[in-house]
Amino acid sequence: MQFHKYDVVIVGAGGAGMRAAIESGQRARTAVLTKLYPTRSHTGAAQGGMCAALANVEEDNWEWHTFDTIKGGDYLVDQDAAEIMAKEAIDAVLDLEKMGLPFNRTPEGKIDQRRFGGHTRDHGKAAVRRACYAADRTGHMILQTLYQNCVKYGTEFFNEFYVLDLVTTPDEDGNPVASGVVAYELATGELHVFQAKSIVFATGGAGKIFKTTSNAHTLTGDGLGIIFRKGLPLEDMEFFQFHPTGLAGLGILISEAVRGEGGILRNASGERFMERYAPTIKDLAPRDIVARSMVQEVLQGRGCGPNKDYVVLDVTHIPEETLNAKLPDIMEFSRTYLGVDPVKEPVPVFPTCHYVMGGIPTNIHGEALRDNENVIPGLYAAGEVACVSVHGSNRLGTNSLLDINVFGRRAGIAAAEYALAHEHVELPADPTKLVEEQLAGLLSEHGDERVADIRKEMQQTMDSHASVYRTEDTLKQALTDVQALKERYQRITVSDKGKRYNTDLLEAVELGFLLELAEVLVVGALARKESRGGHAREDYPTRDDTNFMRHTMAYKQGAGLSSDIRLDYKPVTFTRYEPMERKY
């Protein structure tokens, strides 16, 4: 075991982690731990833009942005957090510009802006150009820019260090205080203990619960799983977003920017069907509405292709030079993975799992909560792993890149200030014990189940029973399947017993997190007997504000994979916007 001591440790080197590191690293001694090389983090896959009411192209203001975020989230958004995000969005974009991010420009030299789903002017009267972008590589540009600035400020990175446990020390009342993390070094197989005054989790999402997903293979909910196993809550985990336009059959993302530039969704008869579902802003309705509309078209027999199992995205009316200038990667994805040239023919698309709206509950400073009211001293979270909650039950496009910058910055500042004001908390006597037992158990010869088989079956049942549409029967089937897979997981075998870059072992650990998070999703979804945002129940098709205008808080009860889940609830924070019918 190797030992390290820092003021602040940040777990994850995506957009939220590196934005936090830029702030923390200038104030306190900071280390960033990441299981990937930083510029391979999933922020780099984000395509379309980062929104802010700059009003560079047309009239706009932060209040309209706040309203769109709240309405788009189907009123499960904590409105104080949404106001902060919309207000600070402008400075967040300008900060990135000053760091060197090459945004697209208007002829006058201002940052250009384009339309995106759910973003409107005058509280819903018409679509507005609010998304700042760098072609269709905005996330990639943000990731590179933040990494360059981390290097500039001398941030210490521990690359390919997989954090497997949060170390907490009880205070005088027995409540947990963050004191460090335990990490597995992929290159050597050694365990490292990082003692820290404050810790920021920025580990991203968990899209690999599903088979059809835009998420990379590494998005396995590690941070979420670690927190859940400590008996700490996860918030609103039943709300997963299915992005409308994944390449059909593959899930590879086709950015909403395509529709922002004028792309049209059509069914088998060539009808622009979104005119029926969202007559005001049509194809630029929020993602949950568009995804459900697409599924409805297929279910009602209007799908395209030999199996009538997808719709198409039509950009053939847009000039080729515009497509090549503003959407070059999307053009290449279509040609490479489907053999379809968007200039000449429509692109087959269908919803793909994209984003988890829930996560580690935090307040507006990024402080992680141990219940509805009390924080865990020294523990912070930001980005997709966190739930502030600015996304409610459905995230608007471009709000994710905004979220990681606004709340990554806030978490980094708060973590550094906490570290400067406190001493290190003493670590427990044997901080690596749980991780050593976990790894030894996986490496022992105790069964013949294969990780790949269990993962495949988990993803298939979640795709079939808990995706865009859900019912009590399908969710119960998913729960039965996942619990059976959890039992089989206890008999898995890891073929590679080596120390160096043991990806066999790594994937076994990741699968354990995914199985627990899949169960949390299904248990929360079964209890929420309504339809709201990304959670659509065919047996409860309407929103129920009387009984379910509240956040779900899920707690693990007991140890091991056979433990139970306890659900509690937390009220939504309202400031100025009362729930209304969601019309677009």
PLY file of the C-alpha trace (Angstrom):
ply
format ascii 1.0
element vertex 584
property float x
property float y
property float z
element edge 583
property int vertex1
property int vertex2
end_header
0.00 0.00 0.00
1.19 3.50 -0.84
0.12 6.60 1.06
-0.45 10.18 -0.18
-1.60 13.32 1.59
-3.33 16.28 -0.07
-5.61 19.12 0.88
-8.12 18.29 -1.86
-8.58 15.10 -3.87
-10.78 15.19 -6.98
-12.06 11.86 -8.29
-12.63 12.06 -12.04
-11.00 14.17 -14.75
-13.90 15.01 -17.02
-15.29 18.50 -17.39
-16.59 18.81 -13.81
-13.45 17.36 -12.24
-11.02 19.51 -14.19
-13.14 22.67 -13.75
-13.05 21.98 -10.01
-9.30 21.35 -10.18
-8.64 24.72 -11.84
-10.29 26.48 -8.89
-9.03 24.19 -6.14
-5.49 23.94 -7.47
-4.97 27.68 -7.26
-6.00 27.70 -3.58
-4.86 24.41 -2.05
-2.66 21.37 -2.78
-4.84 19.29 -5.09
-4.63 15.85 -6.70
-6.87 14.57 -9.49
-7.43 10.80 -9.69
-8.85 9.33 -12.89
-9.25 5.80 -14.25
-8.74 7.23 -17.76
-6.25 9.62 -19.26
-8.00 13.00 -18.72
-8.68 13.85 -22.35
-10.38 10.46 -22.86
-13.10 11.38 -20.36
-16.67 11.25 -21.61
-17.14 15.04 -21.63
-15.24 14.86 -24.92
-18.18 13.03 -26.53
-20.60 15.94 -25.97
-21.35 17.49 -29.31
-23.91 20.25 -29.60
-23.18 23.15 -27.28
-23.22 24.90 -23.92
-26.09 27.27 -23.29
-26.00 30.77 -21.86
-28.27 33.77 -22.36
-25.55 35.86 -24.03
-28.09 37.38 -26.44
-25.39 37.56 -29.12
-27.73 36.52 -31.94
-31.19 37.44 -30.64
-32.83 38.77 -27.50
-32.47 36.51 -24.46
-32.10 36.64 -20.67
-31.24 34.33 -17.77
-34.82 34.28 -16.43
-36.10 32.71 -19.66
-33.28 30.16 -19.39
-34.28 29.41 -15.77
-37.91 28.90 -16.76
-36.97 26.59 -19.64
-34.79 24.50 -17.34
-37.58 24.15 -14.75
-40.32 23.44 -17.27
-38.07 21.09 -19.22
-37.36 19.17 -16.01
-41.13 18.76 -15.53
-41.01 20.91 -12.37
-38.90 18.46 -10.37
-36.03 20.98 -10.63
-34.82 22.73 -7.47
-35.46 26.28 -8.59
-32.80 27.99 -6.49
-30.16 25.84 -8.19
-31.61 26.49 -11.65
-31.50 30.25 -11.06
-27.85 30.06 -10.04
-26.95 27.97 -13.08
-28.73 30.28 -15.53
-27.24 33.42 -13.95
-23.69 32.07 -13.84
-23.93 30.56 -17.33
-22.81 33.78 -18.97
-19.59 34.05 -16.96
-19.01 30.30 -17.36
-18.95 30.65 -21.16
-16.81 33.78 -21.04
-14.36 32.06 -18.67
-13.90 29.25 -21.20
-13.43 31.79 -23.97
-10.69 33.50 -21.95
-9.07 30.10 -21.33
-8.78 29.70 -25.10
-11.80 27.69 -26.21
-12.35 28.23 -29.96
-16.09 28.90 -30.13
-17.79 29.39 -33.51
-18.17 33.10 -34.26
-20.70 35.44 -35.83
-19.54 37.68 -38.70
-19.08 40.42 -36.06
-16.73 38.21 -34.04
-19.07 37.38 -31.18
-19.61 33.84 -29.90
-22.22 32.33 -32.22
-25.35 30.67 -30.83
-27.86 28.18 -32.20
-31.19 26.68 -31.21
-31.53 23.64 -28.99
-34.43 21.58 -27.70
-36.57 23.19 -25.00
-34.80 26.57 -25.05
-37.26 29.39 -25.72
-37.82 33.13 -25.44
-40.66 34.85 -23.57
-41.36 31.79 -21.41
-42.12 29.36 -24.19
-43.39 31.49 -27.08
-40.74 30.48 -29.63
-37.35 28.78 -29.94
-34.31 30.91 -29.14
-30.63 30.76 -30.13
-28.91 30.12 -26.79
-26.39 27.31 -27.38
-22.75 28.42 -27.70
-20.83 25.85 -29.73
-17.61 24.75 -31.38
-18.94 22.97 -34.48
-20.25 19.60 -33.19
-17.19 19.04 -30.98
-18.07 21.36 -28.10
-17.42 18.83 -25.32
-14.12 17.84 -26.90
-13.04 21.48 -27.04
-14.09 22.07 -23.43
-12.17 19.01 -22.24
-9.00 20.01 -24.10
-9.25 23.61 -22.90
-9.73 22.64 -19.27
-6.87 20.12 -19.42
-4.51 22.71 -20.88
-5.38 25.09 -18.08
-4.89 22.39 -15.44
-1.41 21.83 -16.88
-0.85 25.58 -16.82
-1.63 25.71 -13.10
0.46 22.63 -12.29
-2.39 20.31 -11.30
-1.14 16.89 -10.12
-2.83 14.06 -12.03
-2.80 10.39 -11.08
-3.86 8.83 -14.37
-5.29 5.31 -14.51
-5.95 5.25 -10.78
-9.34 3.61 -10.21
-10.96 4.84 -6.97
-12.78 1.95 -5.30
-13.72 3.32 -1.88
-14.46 6.52 0.00
-12.86 6.53 3.44
-14.89 8.20 6.17
-14.15 8.75 9.84
-17.01 9.13 12.34
-17.23 12.41 14.23
-18.09 12.64 17.94
-21.76 12.05 17.10
-21.00 9.04 14.91
-21.71 10.84 11.62
-19.36 10.33 8.67
-16.63 12.84 7.79
-14.73 12.40 4.51
-11.08 11.59 5.20
-9.70 9.95 2.06
-10.11 7.52 -0.83
-8.61 4.17 -1.78
-7.44 3.80 -5.39
-6.26 0.82 -7.44
-3.35 1.63 -9.77
-4.02 -0.09 -13.07
-0.35 -0.24 -14.11
0.85 -2.12 -11.02
-2.19 -3.52 -9.19
-1.12 -1.67 -6.05
-3.52 0.05 -3.68
-3.01 3.71 -2.82
-4.56 5.61 0.06
-5.09 9.33 -0.52
-5.75 11.22 2.70
-7.48 14.55 2.10
-9.30 17.29 3.95
-11.92 17.47 1.21
-12.88 15.17 -1.65
-14.79 16.01 -4.84
-16.56 13.21 -6.72
-16.83 13.96 -10.45
-17.01 10.43 -11.84
-19.77 10.83 -14.43
-22.83 8.73 -15.21
-23.93 5.10 -15.48
-25.35 4.66 -18.98
-23.87 1.16 -19.35
-26.80 -0.12 -17.29
-28.49 -0.18 -20.71
-27.46 -1.95 -23.91
-28.40 0.87 -26.29
-26.53 3.91 -25.03
-24.48 6.85 -26.22
-22.21 6.37 -23.19
-18.67 5.02 -23.41
-17.78 1.58 -22.06
-16.27 3.22 -18.95
-19.47 4.96 -17.75
-20.27 2.40 -15.10
-21.46 4.54 -12.19
-18.37 3.99 -10.03
-18.81 7.11 -7.90
-22.53 6.48 -7.49
-21.89 2.90 -6.45
-19.20 3.84 -3.93
-21.48 6.37 -2.25
-24.44 3.97 -2.23
-22.38 1.22 -0.61
-21.46 3.59 2.23
-25.14 3.77 3.20
-25.41 7.30 1.81
-28.34 8.34 -0.40
-28.74 8.55 -4.16
-31.37 10.97 -5.45
-33.87 10.53 -8.33
-32.12 7.55 -9.90
-35.29 6.44 -11.72
-34.85 9.36 -14.13
-32.65 8.36 -17.07
-32.74 10.41 -20.24
-33.06 8.71 -23.61
-31.64 11.00 -26.27
-33.97 10.92 -29.28
-31.39 10.61 -32.00
-29.05 7.69 -31.57
-28.01 5.92 -34.75
-30.62 3.17 -35.08
-29.41 -0.17 -33.72
-26.14 1.30 -32.45
-26.95 4.10 -30.01
-24.09 6.31 -31.26
-25.20 9.88 -30.69
-26.41 12.24 -33.39
-26.40 15.64 -31.70
-29.50 17.72 -31.11
-27.48 20.39 -32.92
-28.61 18.73 -36.16
-32.21 19.68 -35.34
-30.97 23.04 -34.10
-29.60 23.67 -37.59
-32.91 22.66 -39.20
-32.95 18.86 -39.24
-36.43 17.28 -39.34
-37.66 13.98 -37.90
-39.89 12.03 -40.30
-41.81 8.76 -40.20
-42.24 6.15 -42.93
-44.66 8.32 -44.90
-42.28 11.30 -44.80
-44.50 13.19 -42.32
-42.88 15.70 -39.98
-44.61 14.02 -37.05
-43.37 16.35 -34.28
-45.86 18.93 -35.56
-48.53 16.74 -33.96
-46.79 16.32 -30.61
-45.24 19.79 -30.08
-46.85 22.22 -32.55
-44.97 25.33 -31.35
-41.34 24.19 -31.38
-41.75 20.84 -33.18
-38.44 18.95 -33.47
-36.89 21.18 -30.80
-39.15 20.01 -27.98
-37.38 18.66 -24.85
-35.72 15.31 -25.27
-38.17 13.25 -23.24
-41.09 14.46 -25.37
-39.27 13.83 -28.65
-38.07 10.36 -27.56
-41.57 9.27 -26.52
-43.02 10.67 -29.75
-40.55 8.65 -31.81
-41.40 5.47 -29.92
-45.11 6.15 -30.42
-44.60 6.46 -34.18
-42.94 3.05 -34.23
-45.52 1.43 -31.93
-48.35 2.75 -34.12
-46.84 1.21 -37.25
-45.33 4.34 -38.80
-41.69 3.32 -38.32
-39.17 3.09 -41.15
-37.03 0.28 -42.48
-37.80 -3.37 -43.14
-38.77 -3.94 -39.51
-40.46 -0.54 -39.08
-38.37 -0.02 -35.91
-36.91 3.48 -36.33
-37.66 6.94 -37.73
-35.34 9.12 -39.81
-33.59 12.44 -39.37
-33.71 14.45 -42.59
-31.09 17.11 -43.36
-31.14 16.76 -47.15
-32.65 20.26 -47.44
-29.70 21.88 -45.64
-26.79 23.05 -47.85
-23.85 20.64 -47.84
-21.41 23.43 -46.98
-23.42 24.25 -43.85
-23.44 20.60 -42.76
-19.70 20.25 -43.32
-18.93 23.51 -41.50
-21.18 23.11 -38.47
-21.73 19.34 -38.16
-18.63 17.61 -39.56
-18.42 14.77 -37.02
-22.11 13.92 -37.33
-21.73 13.62 -41.09
-18.79 11.28 -40.63
-20.55 9.14 -38.00
-23.50 8.53 -40.32
-21.29 7.56 -43.23
-18.93 5.38 -41.17
-21.34 3.47 -38.95
-24.50 3.22 -41.09
-23.18 3.81 -44.60
-25.66 6.67 -44.99
-24.69 10.00 -46.55
-26.87 12.65 -44.81
-26.48 14.99 -47.78
-28.36 12.54 -49.99
-30.65 10.51 -47.70
-32.22 10.67 -44.23
-30.40 9.05 -41.28
-32.08 6.18 -39.33
-32.39 7.15 -35.64
-33.99 5.85 -32.44
-33.72 6.85 -28.74
-30.55 5.87 -26.87
-29.75 6.00 -23.14
-27.80 9.19 -22.67
-27.82 10.76 -19.19
-28.81 10.10 -15.58
-30.63 13.07 -14.04
-30.19 11.68 -10.53
-27.06 11.14 -8.50
-25.32 12.07 -5.26
-27.56 14.69 -3.61
-25.78 18.02 -3.13
-26.62 21.59 -2.19
-25.80 24.58 -4.37
-22.20 24.65 -3.07
-21.57 21.08 -4.19
-21.61 19.71 -0.63
-22.84 16.10 -0.56
-25.79 15.29 1.70
-26.14 12.31 4.06
-29.90 12.90 4.40
-32.40 15.59 3.43
-30.76 18.30 5.54
-27.24 17.44 6.72
-24.03 17.51 4.69
-21.09 15.12 4.91
-18.21 17.37 6.01
-15.45 17.40 3.42
-17.38 15.58 0.66
-18.45 17.30 -2.57
-19.84 16.20 -5.94
-20.32 17.85 -9.33
-21.34 16.93 -12.87
-23.42 13.96 -13.94
-22.58 12.01 -10.77
-24.27 14.75 -8.70
-27.90 15.79 -8.31
-28.19 19.48 -7.42
-31.03 19.18 -8.83
-30.92 21.43 -11.91
-32.19 18.79 -14.34
-35.21 17.50 -12.43
-36.78 14.63 -14.34
-35.47 15.65 -17.78
-32.30 17.57 -18.72
-32.40 20.14 -21.49
-29.74 19.78 -24.16
-26.59 21.89 -23.52
-27.37 22.17 -19.79
-24.95 19.31 -19.06
-21.87 21.16 -20.31
-23.14 24.18 -18.42
-23.73 22.15 -15.24
-20.18 20.77 -15.16
-18.68 24.23 -15.52
-20.93 26.12 -13.09
-21.09 23.49 -10.34
-17.62 22.09 -11.01
-16.30 25.59 -10.33
-18.47 25.97 -7.23
-17.43 22.58 -5.84
-13.74 23.30 -6.45
-13.90 26.62 -4.63
-15.92 25.22 -1.72
-13.65 22.16 -1.34
-10.51 24.32 -1.28
-11.99 26.77 1.23
-13.04 23.89 3.48
-9.57 22.36 3.25
-7.88 25.63 4.17
-10.12 25.98 7.23
-9.72 22.42 8.58
-7.05 19.92 9.56
-6.78 16.39 8.19
-9.12 13.92 9.85
-7.40 10.79 11.15
-7.92 7.77 8.91
-9.40 4.50 10.23
-6.90 1.87 11.35
-7.14 -0.23 8.16
-8.44 2.02 5.34
-7.87 -0.53 2.57
-9.58 -3.51 4.24
-12.86 -3.37 2.29
-11.13 -2.98 -1.07
-8.67 -5.79 -0.35
-11.54 -8.12 0.53
-13.51 -7.06 -2.56
-10.61 -7.69 -4.95
-9.58 -10.94 -3.26
-13.14 -12.21 -3.55
-13.29 -11.44 -7.25
-9.92 -13.07 -7.92
-10.68 -16.25 -5.96
-11.86 -19.42 -7.68
-15.46 -19.63 -6.53
-17.65 -20.01 -9.58
-17.98 -20.25 -13.33
-20.13 -17.21 -14.18
-18.68 -14.82 -16.75
-18.78 -11.04 -16.35
-19.66 -10.49 -20.01
-22.66 -12.85 -19.83
-24.16 -11.18 -16.75
-23.55 -7.70 -18.14
-25.20 -8.61 -21.43
-28.30 -10.02 -19.72
-28.56 -7.01 -17.41
-28.41 -4.59 -20.33
-30.94 -6.58 -22.33
-33.52 -6.71 -19.53
-33.07 -2.99 -18.77
-33.49 -2.14 -22.48
-36.60 -4.32 -22.72
-38.30 -3.47 -19.42
-37.09 -0.13 -18.02
-36.25 2.22 -20.87
-38.42 4.89 -22.57
-41.75 3.35 -21.49
-42.34 1.39 -18.31
-45.21 -0.43 -16.56
-45.49 -2.17 -13.22
-45.24 -5.56 -14.96
-42.13 -4.67 -16.98
-40.42 -3.06 -13.98
-41.16 -6.09 -11.79
-39.67 -8.31 -14.49
-36.57 -6.10 -14.62
-36.27 -6.25 -10.82
-36.60 -10.05 -10.79
-33.97 -10.34 -13.52
-31.51 -7.94 -11.90
-31.79 -9.60 -8.49
-31.15 -13.00 -10.09
-28.11 -11.55 -11.86
-26.83 -10.11 -8.57
-26.99 -13.61 -7.11
-25.10 -15.01 -10.10
-22.52 -12.20 -9.79
-21.41 -13.71 -6.49
-20.17 -16.73 -8.47
-18.23 -14.92 -11.20
-14.71 -15.90 -12.12
-11.97 -13.54 -13.26
-9.62 -15.37 -15.61
-6.74 -12.89 -15.44
-5.01 -13.14 -12.05
-2.24 -10.72 -12.98
-1.38 -7.34 -11.50
-0.69 -5.15 -14.54
-3.63 -3.64 -16.46
-6.03 -6.36 -15.39
-9.06 -5.20 -17.36
-10.80 -8.49 -16.57
-10.79 -7.52 -12.89
-11.69 -3.92 -13.68
-14.81 -4.96 -15.60
-15.86 -7.28 -12.79
-15.71 -4.39 -10.31
-17.65 -2.15 -12.72
-20.36 -4.76 -13.20
-20.93 -4.89 -9.45
-21.65 -1.17 -9.41
-23.94 -1.41 -12.45
-26.06 -4.20 -10.98
-26.68 -2.26 -7.77
-27.53 0.93 -9.67
-29.89 -0.95 -12.02
-31.77 -2.20 -8.97
-31.93 1.32 -7.49
-33.36 2.62 -10.77
-36.06 -0.06 -10.93
-37.07 0.18 -7.26
-37.44 3.97 -7.55
-39.37 3.64 -10.81
-41.79 1.09 -9.33
-42.56 3.41 -6.42
-43.13 6.47 -8.63
-46.65 5.78 -9.90
-46.82 8.65 -12.37
-45.25 9.83 -15.63
-42.80 12.71 -15.34
-39.93 13.70 -17.64
-37.72 10.75 -18.48
-39.88 8.39 -16.39
-42.91 7.40 -18.50
-45.35 4.88 -17.00
-47.91 3.55 -19.46
-50.05 2.41 -16.51
-49.84 5.89 -14.90
-49.68 8.18 -17.95
-50.21 11.54 -16.19
-48.05 13.63 -13.86
-49.19 13.45 -10.22
-48.10 16.62 -8.42
-50.17 15.76 -5.35
-48.28 12.60 -4.49
-45.00 12.78 -6.41
-43.80 16.37 -6.52
-40.80 15.18 -4.52
-37.31 13.79 -4.96
-36.67 10.08 -4.41
-33.87 9.29 -1.93
-32.58 5.70 -2.06
-30.53 4.16 0.76
-28.78 0.79 0.88
-29.81 -1.28 3.89
-27.30 -3.89 5.04
-24.07 -5.15 3.50
-23.35 -7.09 0.35
-25.23 -7.46 -2.92
-28.24 -9.09 -1.25
-29.07 -5.98 0.79
-32.39 -4.11 0.58
-33.14 -0.59 -0.66
-35.01 1.89 1.51
-36.77 4.80 -0.19
-37.30 8.18 1.40
-38.35 11.48 -0.18
-37.22 15.11 -0.19
-39.31 18.17 -1.11
-38.64 20.13 -4.30
-37.37 23.68 -3.79
-39.66 26.31 -5.35
-38.91 30.01 -5.80
-41.08 31.65 -8.45
-42.48 29.11 -10.94
-45.53 27.02 -10.02
-46.12 23.73 -11.87
-48.15 24.06 -15.05
-49.07 21.86 -17.98
-46.11 21.17 -20.23
-47.12 22.37 -23.69
-44.70 23.08 -26.50
0 1
1 2
2 3
3 4
4 5
5 6
6 7
7 8
8 9
9 10
10 11
11 12
12 13
13 14
14 15
15 16
16 17
17 18
18 19
19 20
20 21
21 22
22 23
23 24
24 25
25 26
26 27
27 28
28 29
29 30
30 31
31 32
32 33
33 34
34 35
35 36
36 37
37 38
38 39
39 40
40 41
41 42
42 43
43 44
44 45
45 46
46 47
47 48
48 49
49 50
50 51
51 52
52 53
53 54
54 55
55 56
56 57
57 58
58 59
59 60
60 61
61 62
62 63
63 64
64 65
65 66
66 67
67 68
68 69
69 70
70 71
71 72
72 73
73 74
74 75
75 76
76 77
77 78
78 79
79 80
80 81
81 82
82 83
83 84
84 85
85 86
86 87
87 88
88 89
89 90
90 91
91 92
92 93
93 94
94 95
95 96
96 97
97 98
98 99
99 100
100 101
101 102
102 103
103 104
104 105
105 106
106 107
107 108
108 109
109 110
110 111
111 112
112 113
113 114
114 115
115 116
116 117
117 118
118 119
119 120
120 121
121 122
122 123
123 124
124 125
125 126
126 127
127 128
128 129
129 130
130 131
131 132
132 133
133 134
134 135
135 136
136 137
137 138
138 139
139 140
140 141
141 142
142 143
143 144
144 145
145 146
146 147
147 148
148 149
149 150
150 151
151 152
152 153
153 154
154 155
155 156
156 157
157 158
158 159
159 160
160 161
161 162
162 163
163 164
164 165
165 166
166 167
167 168
168 169
169 170
170 171
171 172
172 173
173 174
174 175
175 176
176 177
177 178
178 179
179 180
180 181
181 182
182 183
183 184
184 185
185 186
186 187
187 188
188 189
189 190
190 191
191 192
192 193
193 194
194 195
195 196
196 197
197 198
198 199
199 200
200 201
201 202
202 203
203 204
204 205
205 206
206 207
207 208
208 209
209 210
210 211
211 212
212 213
213 214
214 215
215 216
216 217
217 218
218 219
219 220
220 221
221 222
222 223
223 224
224 225
225 226
226 227
227 228
228 229
229 230
230 231
231 232
232 233
233 234
234 235
235 236
236 237
237 238
238 239
239 240
240 241
241 242
242 243
243 244
244 245
245 246
246 247
247 248
248 249
249 250
250 251
251 252
252 253
253 254
254 255
255 256
256 257
257 258
258 259
259 260
260 261
261 262
262 263
263 264
264 265
265 266
266 267
267 268
268 269
269 270
270 271
271 272
272 273
273 274
274 275
275 276
276 277
277 278
278 279
279 280
280 281
281 282
282 283
283 284
284 285
285 286
286 287
287 288
288 289
289 290
290 291
291 292
292 293
293 294
294 295
295 296
296 297
297 298
298 299
299 300
300 301
301 302
302 303
303 304
304 305
305 306
306 307
307 308
308 309
309 310
310 311
311 312
312 313
313 314
314 315
315 316
316 317
317 318
318 319
319 320
320 321
321 322
322 323
323 324
324 325
325 326
326 327
327 328
328 329
329 330
330 331
331 332
332 333
333 334
334 335
335 336
336 337
337 338
338 339
339 340
340 341
341 342
342 343
343 344
344 345
345 346
346 347
347 348
348 349
349 350
350 351
351 352
352 353
353 354
354 355
355 356
356 357
357 358
358 359
359 360
360 361
361 362
362 363
363 364
364 365
365 366
366 367
367 368
368 369
369 370
370 371
371 372
372 373
373 374
374 375
375 376
376 377
377 378
378 379
379 380
380 381
381 382
382 383
383 384
384 385
385 386
386 387
387 388
388 389
389 390
390 391
391 392
392 393
393 394
394 395
395 396
396 397
397 398
398 399
399 400
400 401
401 402
402 403
403 404
404 405
405 406
406 407
407 408
408 409
409 410
410 411
411 412
412 413
413 414
414 415
415 416
416 417
417 418
418 419
419 420
420 421
421 422
422 423
423 424
424 425
425 426
426 427
427 428
428 429
429 430
430 431
431 432
432 433
433 434
434 435
435 436
436 437
437 438
438 439
439 440
440 441
441 442
442 443
443 444
444 445
445 446
446 447
447 448
448 449
449 450
450 451
451 452
452 453
453 454
454 455
455 456
456 457
457 458
458 459
459 460
460 461
461 462
462 463
463 464
464 465
465 466
466 467
467 468
468 469
469 470
470 471
471 472
472 473
473 474
474 475
475 476
476 477
477 478
478 479
479 480
480 481
481 482
482 483
483 484
484 485
485 486
486 487
487 488
488 489
489 490
490 491
491 492
492 493
493 494
494 495
495 496
496 497
497 498
498 499
499 500
500 501
501 502
502 503
503 504
504 505
505 506
506 507
507 508
508 509
509 510
510 511
511 512
512 513
513 514
514 515
515 516
516 517
517 518
518 519
519 520
520 521
521 522
522 523
523 524
524 525
525 526
526 527
527 528
528 529
529 530
530 531
531 532
532 533
533 534
534 535
535 536
536 537
537 538
538 539
539 540
540 541
541 542
542 543
543 544
544 545
545 546
546 547
547 548
548 549
549 550
550 551
551 552
552 553
553 554
554 555
555 556
556 557
557 558
558 559
559 560
560 561
561 562
562 563
563 564
564 565
565 566
566 567
567 568
568 569
569 570
570 571
571 572
572 573
573 574
574 575
575 576
576 577
577 578
578 579
579 580
580 581
581 582
582 583
